[in-house]
Amino acid sequence: MKITRIEQVVSWRLCVGCGACAYICRKGHIELRDIPTQGIRPVIHSGDCGTCTDCLDACPGLLAPDVQMALQTLKFTGINEKCWGPVIEVWEGYASDPEVRHKGSSGGATTALALYCLEKKGLYGALHIGSDKEEPLKNKIYMSCSRPEVISRTGSRYSPASPCAGLERIESAPARCVFIGKGCDIAGLRKACRIRPDLQKNNGLAIGIFCAGTPSGRGLSELLNKMQVNPDAVREIRYRGMGWPGSFTVDVNDNERTSHSIPYMEAWGFLQKYRPYRCYLCPDGTAALADISCGDPWHRKAREGDPGHSLVIVRTEKGRKILHEAMDTGYLSLKPASMQTLNDSQVGLLQRVKEIWGRLLTMKLFGLPIPQYPGFFLFEQWLTATANQKARSIVGTARRIVQRKYYRPFTTGQP
């Protein structure tokens, strides 16, 4: 099946929800809506978009950027790890500022890098996701231009977000900017930069965050219900942070302005069951196309009161230069780490990469369209999987397709 319209990307569940299509459409035909069971998805408002294909060209859900071509474009000088993508250096450590380290999701490395770029490199701001103060259950795109703004919006958000929908703010900014997003968001940024030269000009640094998948809005609703929290009374939600890995904390407006909290691992264990199946088809859990990627060093055992640690992967020469400058000026305290440290820290992501080729094969046998990942060596990774993993990747996918009726397209209610 050949996909020729962005609606088909959505109806066949290939959309990753990055929002790049909404940004790239200059005619305003695309609106983003939060579908409770899927995440944020585009809806088309015009039956005749003409011959423009920018939305499809910018879509990383249908076709991810070719890693091998990206390596040349980004002046890559390291090694291309077949399971993790481009790697120049691996580091482990934390933000030198105790407040940044404490409030960050892991060790605050992403926040520290953004602050260094704003305060020492002259970048205009950081485009990223934070809590929506007016609708606390949802996320909002922010351009943070100061230390207080950046720090107030720290912490991961395990619910739908589309940072690429805000790329216009980078394109129209008076100076270069930082972009922070998941692997699929970074892919959307890279593809959009090919179409919009002014966006590329203002693309100062792309920071990727490790991602095991984005739970749908229904996941958050069900978790609040489990915690017996009234969604209408929610004042603020923090998914983690304030120590490593922190707690899932909900502040509510009542007579006492109380808080409800459960351990991060318990919250994620519940929310991860609500990840759309599209997340299980993504091999880019560590943002291979970023300049720098940051995530959790789960080879460590998280203990109560742990101030936090970050695992940092340098992907490009631009990223390497900025990271070393951030260390030299005291923004980051890092020590060299190995590829084995990365393997031991992200066992779940490594297992997923090994099973994806089998999942895609099964979808293809059912006649379903599949996403393309040039340069990700998925077949070679599948060959390294155990017999049990291979069987599960095929049989499990077939069962999902039949039981959940994935062989039928769904509609977002286009007008």
C-alpha positions in Angstrom: 0.0 0.0 0.0 1.4 3.3 -1.0 0.7 6.3 1.3 0.2 9.6 -0.5 -1.6 11.7 2.1 -0.9 12.6 5.7 -4.4 11.4 6.6 -3.2 7.9 5.6 -0.2 8.1 7.9 -2.6 8.8 10.8 -5.3 6.2 9.9 -2.8 3.4 9.5 -1.3 4.3 12.9 2.1 5.4 11.6 2.0 8.9 13.0 4.5 9.6 15.9 2.8 12.8 17.0 5.8 15.1 16.6 3.8 18.0 15.0 6.2 18.7 12.1 3.4 18.5 9.6 1.4 21.2 11.3 4.5 23.5 11.4 5.4 22.8 7.8 2.0 23.5 6.3 2.0 27.2 5.4 -1.7 27.2 4.4 -2.9 26.2 7.8 -4.7 23.1 6.6 -3.5 20.9 9.5 -4.8 21.0 13.1 -3.4 18.8 15.9 -5.8 17.0 18.1 -5.2 14.8 21.2 -6.8 11.4 20.4 -7.2 9.8 23.9 -6.1 6.3 22.7 -3.4 7.4 20.3 -1.8 10.7 21.3 -1.6 14.0 19.4 -2.5 13.5 15.7 -3.0 15.8 12.7 -6.5 16.5 11.2 -6.8 18.0 7.7 -9.2 20.9 7.2 -9.1 21.1 3.5 -10.2 18.5 1.0 -7.9 19.9 -1.7 -4.4 20.7 -0.6 -3.2 20.9 -4.2 0.1 19.3 -5.2 2.1 20.3 -2.1 3.7 17.3 -0.3 5.6 19.2 2.4 3.7 17.5 5.2 4.6 14.1 4.0 8.2 15.2 3.3 8.5 16.4 6.9 6.9 13.3 8.4 9.3 11.0 10.3 6.5 8.6 11.1 6.4 7.3 7.5 10.0 7.6 6.6 12.7 8.4 9.1 15.8 10.3 8.0 18.5 8.1 6.5 21.1 7.7 9.2 23.9 7.2 6.8 23.1 10.5 4.9 22.6 12.3 8.2 26.1 11.2 9.2 27.6 13.0 6.2 25.4 16.1 6.7 26.3 16.3 10.4 30.0 15.9 9.8 30.1 12.7 11.9 33.6 11.5 12.9 32.9 8.7 15.4 31.5 5.2 15.0 28.0 4.2 13.9 26.8 1.7 16.5 24.2 -0.5 14.7 22.0 -0.6 17.8 22.4 3.0 19.0 23.3 5.1 16.0 26.1 7.6 15.7 28.4 7.8 18.7 31.4 10.0 19.2 31.7 9.9 23.0 29.7 8.5 26.0 29.8 10.3 29.3 28.1 9.9 32.7 27.6 12.5 35.4 25.4 15.3 36.4 24.7 19.1 36.3 27.1 20.9 38.5 24.4 23.2 39.8 22.7 21.3 42.7 19.3 22.8 41.9 19.4 21.8 38.3 20.6 18.3 39.2 17.9 17.9 41.8 15.0 19.1 39.6 16.1 17.3 36.5 14.7 13.9 35.5 18.0 12.1 35.9 21.1 14.3 36.6 20.0 17.5 35.0 22.3 17.2 32.0 19.8 18.4 29.4 18.9 21.4 31.5 22.5 22.3 32.1 23.3 22.1 28.4 20.4 24.4 27.5 21.5 26.9 30.2 25.1 26.9 28.9 23.9 27.6 25.4 21.7 30.5 26.5 24.1 32.0 29.0 27.5 31.5 27.4 26.9 30.8 23.7 24.4 33.6 23.1 21.6 31.3 21.8 18.1 33.0 22.0 16.1 30.3 23.7 15.3 26.6 24.2 12.2 25.2 22.5 10.8 22.3 24.6 7.8 20.9 26.4 6.6 21.8 29.8 3.4 21.6 31.9 0.4 23.6 30.7 -0.5 25.8 33.6 -4.0 26.4 32.3 -4.7 22.7 31.5 -2.5 20.8 34.0 -3.2 17.4 32.5 -1.7 18.5 29.2 1.7 19.7 27.9 2.6 22.9 26.2 5.3 24.1 23.9 7.6 26.7 25.4 10.4 28.9 24.2 12.4 29.3 27.4 14.8 32.3 27.2 16.1 32.6 30.8 17.4 30.5 33.6 14.2 30.8 35.7 12.1 29.7 32.7 14.3 26.8 31.9 14.5 25.5 35.4 10.7 25.9 36.1 10.0 23.6 33.2 12.4 20.7 34.0 11.3 17.1 34.2 10.0 14.5 31.8 6.4 14.5 30.6 5.0 11.0 30.0 2.0 12.2 28.0 1.4 13.4 24.5 3.5 16.3 23.2 4.3 17.7 19.8 7.3 20.0 20.1 7.9 20.2 16.3 4.6 22.1 16.0 6.5 25.0 17.6 9.4 25.1 15.1 8.1 28.4 13.7 9.4 30.0 16.9 12.9 28.8 16.1 12.6 29.9 12.5 11.5 33.4 13.4 13.8 33.8 16.4 16.4 36.7 16.3 19.2 34.2 16.9 19.9 30.5 17.0 18.0 28.3 19.4 18.2 25.0 21.3 15.6 22.3 20.4 14.8 19.5 23.0 12.8 16.5 22.1 12.4 12.7 21.8 14.0 10.7 19.0 11.0 11.1 16.7 10.9 14.8 17.4 14.6 15.2 16.5 13.9 13.3 13.3 11.0 15.7 12.5 13.3 18.6 13.1 15.9 17.3 10.7 13.4 16.6 8.0 11.8 20.1 8.4 15.2 21.7 8.2 15.7 20.3 4.7 12.5 22.1 3.6 12.9 25.4 5.5 16.4 26.9 5.2 15.7 29.6 7.8 14.9 26.9 10.3 18.2 25.2 9.6 20.0 28.6 10.0 18.5 29.0 13.5 19.0 25.4 14.6 21.7 26.0 17.2 21.7 22.6 19.0 19.4 19.6 19.0 19.3 17.8 22.4 17.6 14.4 22.3 16.1 12.7 25.4 15.9 8.9 25.7 12.4 7.6 25.2 10.8 4.2 25.7 7.4 5.4 24.3 4.8 8.1 25.0 1.7 6.9 26.8 -1.6 8.3 25.5 -3.8 10.7 27.4 -6.0 7.8 28.5 -3.1 6.4 30.5 -2.9 9.6 32.6 -6.6 9.6 33.1 -6.6 6.0 34.3 -3.7 6.6 36.6 -5.4 9.5 38.2 -8.5 7.4 38.6 -6.4 4.7 40.3 -5.0 7.3 42.7 -8.5 8.5 43.3 -7.7 12.0 42.2 -10.3 14.2 40.6 -8.9 15.4 37.2 -10.8 18.7 37.5 -9.1 19.5 40.8 -5.5 19.0 39.5 -3.3 22.0 39.9 0.0 20.6 38.7 1.5 17.2 37.7 5.2 16.3 37.9 6.0 12.9 36.5 9.4 12.6 38.1 12.5 14.6 39.3 13.3 16.2 42.6 15.8 13.5 43.2 16.5 10.4 41.1 14.3 9.0 39.7 11.8 10.9 41.9 8.0 10.5 42.2 4.9 11.0 40.2 3.3 13.8 42.1 -0.1 15.4 41.7 -1.0 18.7 43.4 -4.7 19.4 43.8 -6.8 22.4 44.6 -8.8 21.6 47.7 -9.2 23.1 51.1 -5.7 22.0 52.1 -4.0 22.1 48.6 -2.9 18.5 49.1 -0.5 16.4 47.1 -0.7 12.8 46.0 2.5 10.9 45.2 3.6 7.4 44.1 7.1 6.2 43.2 8.2 6.9 39.6 8.7 3.2 38.8 5.1 2.4 39.9 3.7 5.3 37.8 5.7 4.3 34.7 4.8 0.7 35.2 1.2 1.7 34.9 1.5 4.4 32.2 3.7 2.3 29.8 0.7 -0.1 29.2 -0.9 2.8 27.3 1.8 3.5 24.8 0.4 3.4 21.2 1.7 0.4 19.2 3.6 2.9 17.0 6.0 3.3 19.8 6.9 -0.4 19.7 8.0 0.1 16.1 10.5 2.8 16.8 14.2 1.8 17.0 15.4 5.3 17.9 15.0 5.3 21.7 18.2 7.3 22.3 17.6 10.0 19.7 20.3 9.0 17.2 19.9 12.1 15.1 20.5 14.6 17.9 23.7 16.5 18.4 23.7 15.3 22.0 21.4 12.7 23.7 20.7 12.4 27.4 19.0 9.8 29.5 19.1 7.6 32.6 22.1 5.4 33.5 19.9 2.5 34.7 23.0 0.4 35.3 23.0 2.2 38.6 20.4 1.1 41.2 18.3 4.1 42.1 18.1 4.7 45.8 16.0 7.1 47.9 17.8 10.4 48.2 20.0 9.9 45.2 20.7 13.4 43.7 20.7 12.0 40.2 23.0 10.9 37.3 22.8 11.4 33.5 24.1 9.3 30.6 25.2 11.6 27.8 25.9 10.5 24.2 27.8 12.9 21.8 26.5 12.4 18.3 28.0 15.2 16.2 31.1 17.5 16.2 28.9 20.4 17.1 27.6 18.5 20.1 31.1 17.4 21.1 32.4 21.0 21.1 29.4 22.4 23.1 29.5 19.5 25.6 33.3 20.0 26.3 32.8 23.8 26.6 29.9 23.2 29.1 32.2 20.9 31.2 35.1 23.4 31.0 32.9 26.3 32.2 31.5 24.3 35.1 28.0 23.6 33.9 28.5 19.8 33.8 30.5 17.3 35.9 31.0 14.2 33.7 33.3 11.2 33.5 34.0 9.1 30.4 31.7 6.0 30.0 31.8 3.0 27.7 29.4 1.5 25.2 28.9 -1.3 27.7 27.6 1.2 30.2 25.0 2.3 27.6 24.1 -1.3 26.9 23.7 -2.1 30.6 21.7 1.1 31.2 19.1 0.7 28.4 18.4 -3.0 28.3 14.8 -2.5 27.4 15.5 -0.2 24.5 18.1 -2.7 23.2 15.7 -5.5 23.3 13.1 -3.5 21.4 15.5 -2.7 18.6 16.2 -6.4 18.2 12.5 -7.2 17.8 11.4 -4.5 15.5 12.3 -6.2 12.2 10.1 -9.1 13.1 7.2 -6.8 14.0 7.5 -4.9 10.7 7.7 -8.2 8.7 4.5 -9.4 10.3 2.7 -6.2 9.5 3.9 -6.4 5.9 2.6 -10.0 5.7 -0.8 -8.7 6.8 -0.7 -6.1 4.0 -0.3 -3.2 6.3 1.9 -0.2 5.5 5.1 0.0 7.6 7.5 2.8 8.6 10.9 2.9 6.9 14.1 3.3 8.9 17.0 3.5 6.4 20.4 3.0 8.0 19.2 1.5 11.3 20.3 -2.1 10.5 17.1 -3.6 11.8 17.5 -7.0 10.1 21.0 -7.4 11.5 19.8 -6.6 15.0 16.9 -9.1 14.6 19.4 -11.8 13.8 21.1 -11.2 17.1 17.9 -11.8 19.0 17.1 -15.0 20.9 14.7 -17.5 19.4 12.2 -16.5 22.0 12.5 -12.9 21.1 12.1 -13.6 17.4 9.0 -15.7 17.9 7.5 -13.1 20.2 8.1 -10.3 17.7 6.2 -12.2 15.0 3.5 -14.1 17.0 2.9 -11.2 19.4 2.5 -8.7 16.5 0.1 -11.0 14.7 -2.0 -11.4 17.8 -2.2 -7.6 18.3 -3.2 -7.0 14.7 -6.1 -9.5 14.9 -7.3 -8.7 18.5 -7.1 -4.9 18.1 -8.2 -4.9 14.5 -5.1 -3.0 13.3 -5.9 -4.3 9.8 -8.6 -1.6 9.7 -7.8 2.1 9.4 -9.2 4.4 12.1 -10.5 7.9 11.7 -9.8 11.0 13.8 -13.1 12.5 12.8 -11.9 14.7 9.9 -14.4 17.4 9.0 
